[in-house]
Amino acid sequence: MSSYFLSFRVNCSFYFKIGACRHGDRCSRLHNKPTFSQTIALLNIYRNPQNTAQSADGLRAVSDVEMQEHYDEFFEEVFTEMEEKYGEVEEMNVCDNLGDHLVGNVYVKFRREEDAEKAVMDLNNRWFNGQPIHAELSPVTDFREACCRQYEMGECTRGGFCNFMHLKPISRELRRELYGRRRKRGGGHHSRSRSRERRSRSRDRGRGGGGGGRDREKRRSRDRERSGRF
């Protein structure tokens, strides 16, 4: 009876569309994990500081500006690591959902399937922010199908526990820089460092800071070293 049931189980549409399912291994439908794909998933790797940092009165201790800076730094670090070590990245997306099966998931779509396979094999032996990385090939190739359309229009009533992807946007400046690199290859690490410095100076000017901004950069650098990131 059980073998008959197993042989006729249908595929899980949620897993096929978004590479994750809230039922996990308990799902009554099949999760057909791909043996080859352009896309990899880094599970639960991004931690939104606004979801973890609370002040004494229960209000958010991290401002929206600080959160965006933190997120841009995270995104640039991971995107750059993927391209420099494994191959050209066509698209990278980070989930802002709160459900266990999607929270902090990062999806990286490479131009070549061989690069994705190489990345998964290597990343599962590496650590990020003091935690082992769990990487796997993902069935997601069209993020338009995986995304919550209501969220994109600002109308999702399910909030962070929606079963479709709520993709967290990066700043326009960082998007131009990262996705513009392929048109001007050769800048490499030095151009990235210069762009970081430019963004840092721009933020300092906006805050009216000079030396204070440099101190913040030093503190962030020390924090990254202590956290054991890439």
Disulfide bonds with the S-S distance in Angstrom:
none
